[in-house]
Amino acid sequence: MKQQFPWMRFYEPKDVPIGPHPLPMWEADFASYDNRVLWGEVCDFIKEEHEDLSVLVHPHSFDGDYADHTENAFWAGDVLELRIQGWKR
């Protein structure tokens, strides 16, 4: 993924669940608001390459965290139940 999208920022994997994510994870982000136009390209790549991983891609929109992790989100692989009970809808 780093080779395909060198403009993205990649973070170290987490070995424990973080925030709403129920399993250990790693994170990459679009690095700039201007890169939002590449959403479809990134999602298409993940759809093809995720193998047995469950992958959540979510924006950081003005709709809020709940919407970004639900209706605005893209999943490849198994959809996991996020720990978002009590989040503002």
Secondary structure, DSSP 8 states (H G I E B T S, - for coil): -TTT-TTSEE----SS--TT-SS----EE-SSGGGGGGHHHHHHHHHHH-TT--EEE----TT-HHHHHTTT-EEESS----S-TT---
